[in-house]
Amino acid sequence: MNVVVKIGTSSLTAESGELDAAAMVKLCAEVAATCADGHRVILVSSGAIAAGLPALGLAQRPRDVRVLQAVAAVGQPRLMEQFGRCFGAHGLVPGQVLLTAQDFGHRTQYLHARETLDRLLDLGVVPVVNENDTVADDEIRYGDNDRLAALVAHLMGADLLVMLTDTPGVFTADPRIDAGASLIEEIVEVDAALEAVAGGAGTARGSGGMASKLAAAKIAAWSGIRAVIAGAREPDVLGRVLAGDATVGTVVQPRAERLPSRKLWIAFARAAAGRITVDPGARRALVDGNRSLLPAGVTGVDGDFDAGDAVEIQDPDGSVFAKGIAGADAAVVREIVGRRTDDLPDGVPHEIVHRDDLVILPA
């Protein structure tokens, strides 16, 4: 079985911000036991920034992106040094793999990443994947290693994605403020109501939170992969999840319908640079007819996007129902809003978003 295990900063560090040696020992022991059982494990680990803060004498996580990138550059080798010691105690060798979401949008990079990870696994190495924080901008700001883990799971055709966090799973409300919140054992569909109660970042040291976990679980579900969100400090949590122990964490079931890799990347890996409003007829053509978005169906444009940027598509009520890659920049789209194809000037793209670059988003 191919298993992707993601662990967040708050589960690997102490309150002081230092890496928690006991937490790392526990994690590596459970990964080693999983490998000994014949499974192939890819570990997606946050913690580079947290590991770099004490080394630079910083008491708090900086807000400036460039400073964060510098801290990550210092912390990443310290993080891997710890993993080397912990895995070495079990006769395992970790291998560092630094990725960004953009690596999943270009076919050559996508295939290269998959081949590299596959070869590492064949060699008995435990790949330790982290976001390439020294070059990532939006991702480092929003802490999307959860999303990265889901994309890695899709990339490798994983059977299971396990997201280890500092809470036992997904609750009906925020358990930090609602004593009546109860654990949700199974989620069939990640919907808007569930996302609304997920909240923001869980701790000052981490930057994801349950909302990020659910977004990652949604990516996994659309990849046909079962996801489990569970507490990192639970005894033998990884072994119990693999054994199907229903008392551990929250299981998010996969969907029967899967998105291909490129459309998954468009839908979930790229941030939208703008928004296009369409009329009801265009919505029907996109959703029911698998058509491209033409200028005639466009009624409004928000944002200053370029051709090749991701854009959201909304109906007249403001409900976003699709996402795609713009075939023209925002200024051009504004000039041709509502115009029929045979009325377009020479050289202007006939398709605002081509159907091959369009994803109808889950409701």
C-alpha positions, 0 to 999 in steps of 0.5 A, a space after each residue: 500500500 502507498 501511504 502519504 503521511 502528513 504532520 504539521 508544525 504544531 505536532 512536531 514542536 514544543 511550546 518554545 518553538 524548538 523541535 520536540 525530540 520525543 514527538 519526532 521519535 514517536 513519528 519515525 518509530 510509527 513510520 518505521 513500523 509501517 514500512 516493516 509491514 510492507 507499506 511504502 510511506 512518503 512523509 510530508 513534514 512541516 517544521 522548517 520555519 519552526 526549526 529555524 526560529 531558535 537558531 536565529 534567536 527569533 521568539 516569534 514567527 515573522 510576518 515578512 515573507 522574505 524573512 520567513 524564507 530565510 528562516 526556512 533555509 536555516 531550519 530545513 537542514 536542522 529538520 532533516 538532521 533530526 529525521 536522519 537520527 530518528 530514522 537511522 535508529 530503525 535502519 531507515 534513510 530519509 531523503 529530502 524532496 522539496 516541492 511547490 504546488 507549481 511542480 504539479 502543473 507542468 507535465 515534465 516536472 510532474 513526471 520527474 517528481 513522480 519518478 524521483 519519489 518512486 525511485 526513492 521508495 524502490 531504494 527503501 528510502 523514506 521520502 521526506 517532502 516539504 514545501 520549497 519554502 525558500 522560493 514559495 510565496 503564497 504557499 509559505 504565507 498560507 501554510 499549505 503543506 496539507 494541500 501539498 500532501 494531497 497533491 503528492 498522494 494524487 501524484 503517487 496514486 496513494 491508497 491512503 492519506 493520513 494527516 496527523 494534527 494536534 486535535 483528534 480529528 474533525 469536530 462538529 464545532 471548534 472544541 477549543 470554544 465549544 465544550 459540546 463539540 463532538 468528533 465526526 467519525 466519517 465524512 462522505 462529502 466535504 461541503 460548505 457547512 462543514 468547511 464553515 465550522 473548520 475555523 482558522 489556524 490551530 496554533 501560533 506555531 502552525 499555519 494550517 488549521 482544520 480548514 486546511 486539512 479539510 481542503 486537502 481531504 477534498 483534493 484526496 477525495 476527488 483523487 479517489 483516495 481515502 483520507 484520515 485526519 487524526 491526532 499525532 499524539 494518539 498512541 500508535 496512531 498510524 498503525 491503528 489508522 492502517 488497521 481500520 480502527 474506527 475509533 481513531 480520527 475522522 475518515 473522509 471517504 473518496 469519491 467515485 468520480 476522479 479528476 485527472 491530474 491537470 484538472 485537479 491542479 487547476 481546481 485546487 493547486 492554483 490560486 485564482 487571480 480573478 473572477 468572471 461572471 457569466 449568464 445562466 445560459 453560459 452556466 448551463 453550457 459549461 456545466 451540462 454541455 462541456 463547452 468552452 466559455 465564450 465572450 457572449 456569455 460573460 457579463 462581468 470581470 473582476 481582478 487584474 489577471 493575465 492570460 494563463 492565470 487561474 480564474 473563478 467563474 461565478 453565476 449571476 448570484 455570485 456562486 462560484 461553480 467553476 475554475 479555469 485557465 484564462 485564455 486572455 488577460 482581464 483587459 481584453 476580456 472586459 473589451 469583449 464582454 457579451 460579444 458574439 464570436 463573429 463580432 470579435 476583432 482579429 487576433 482576439 481569442 474566441 474562448 475566454 476559458 477553453 473546456 480542456 482548461 475548465 473544471 466544474 467545482 464540486 457543489 
